[in-house]
Amino acid sequence: MFSGIHRLGAFLIESTHGAGYGIWLLLHTLMQVPAIVRTKSRKDLYRQMFICGIQTIPVTVVVSIFTGMILALNGGLSLEQIGQEGLIGRIVAVSMAREMGPFMTALILAASVGSAMAAELGTMKVSEEIDALEVMSIDPGRFLVLPRVLSMAVMTPVVTIYIVLVGTLGGAASAYFQYDISFERFRTDALEYLTLKDIYTGILKAFIFGTVISIVGCSEGLRARGGAIGVGSATRQSVVISYLLIIVLGYYVTFTFYYIEW
């Protein structure tokens, strides 16, 4: 019994320490934003933006197309029972813009980019490269974390917009071949029902998700210890924590914009 309480207490202490370190790292990184104007910092930023955006295009194309097709197929199955297949367009467009677009983007980037950040910084931490930077009076937050956080904050909304567009096209194709809904009818219904609020809510979610994924990946990497096993643990933890925060924050952002009177 006491050993279980001890393990629970250790878990809570470690979780609190990790959350506190992540918040501190975010605030510390934001204070370093003016340093990005330096030439080398801009080069690091562009390289990270390429990794976060361009290199993820192949997997995002496949995921977004089939996400839109699944939404159209499942929505059509229910609408077909009441003879309202023509409403598939609004279901796919709103779902992709408001929820599925930023959500699928965040999951892809957390698994591919966020885990890579944790592994890269974790390897540098256990090999004492981070300590060497500090000895040379180089701030790891500015040199390593800042380009990664800014690149994710910028590129996640961009990739989200791309996923929404491609996913909606996939839904239109599914509606055409499965339910004989013309592209013109699909487009008209989608644009009629899709609102500006749905669009900026999805983009805001993407911005929040990108910032969270990068901060979690960097913080877990910088806290890694114990050699290769520690790096693997930090990589796994970054993905798990990012997924949990994506789901929780996604709910609260939707609740804030659609269920609270302003």
Secondary structure as the mmCIF struct_conf table of DSSP 4:
data_model
#
loop_
_struct_conf.conf_type_id
_struct_conf.id
_struct_conf.beg_label_comp_id
_struct_conf.beg_label_asym_id
_struct_conf.beg_label_seq_id
_struct_conf.end_label_comp_id
_struct_conf.end_label_asym_id
_struct_conf.end_label_seq_id
HELX_RH_AL_P HELX_RH_AL_P1 PHE A 2 MET A 31
TURN_TY1_P TURN_TY1_P1 GLN A 32 GLN A 32
HELX_RH_3T_P HELX_RH_3T_P1 VAL A 33 VAL A 37
BEND BEND1 ARG A 38 ARG A 38
HELX_RH_AL_P HELX_RH_AL_P2 THR A 39 CYS A 52
TURN_TY1_P TURN_TY1_P2 GLY A 53 GLY A 53
HELX_RH_3T_P HELX_RH_3T_P2 ILE A 54 THR A 56
HELX_RH_AL_P HELX_RH_AL_P3 ILE A 57 GLU A 80
TURN_TY1_P TURN_TY1_P3 GLN A 81 GLY A 83
HELX_RH_3T_P HELX_RH_3T_P3 GLU A 85 LEU A 87
HELX_RH_AL_P HELX_RH_AL_P4 ILE A 88 SER A 95
HELX_RH_PI_P HELX_RH_PI_P1 MET A 96 MET A 100
HELX_RH_AL_P HELX_RH_AL_P5 GLY A 101 LEU A 109
HELX_RH_PI_P HELX_RH_PI_P2 ALA A 110 GLY A 114
HELX_RH_AL_P HELX_RH_AL_P6 SER A 115 VAL A 126
TURN_TY1_P TURN_TY1_P4 SER A 127 GLU A 128
HELX_RH_AL_P HELX_RH_AL_P7 GLU A 129 VAL A 135
TURN_TY1_P TURN_TY1_P5 MET A 136 SER A 137
HELX_RH_AL_P HELX_RH_AL_P8 PRO A 140 PRO A 140
HELX_RH_PI_P HELX_RH_PI_P3 GLY A 141 VAL A 145
HELX_RH_AL_P HELX_RH_AL_P9 LEU A 146 TYR A 179
HELX_RH_AL_P HELX_RH_AL_P10 PHE A 183 TYR A 193
HELX_RH_AL_P HELX_RH_AL_P11 LEU A 196 LEU A 222
TURN_TY1_P TURN_TY1_P6 ARG A 223 ARG A 223
BEND BEND2 GLY A 226 GLY A 226
HELX_RH_AL_P HELX_RH_AL_P12 GLY A 227 TYR A 258
BEND BEND3 TYR A 259 ILE A 260
#
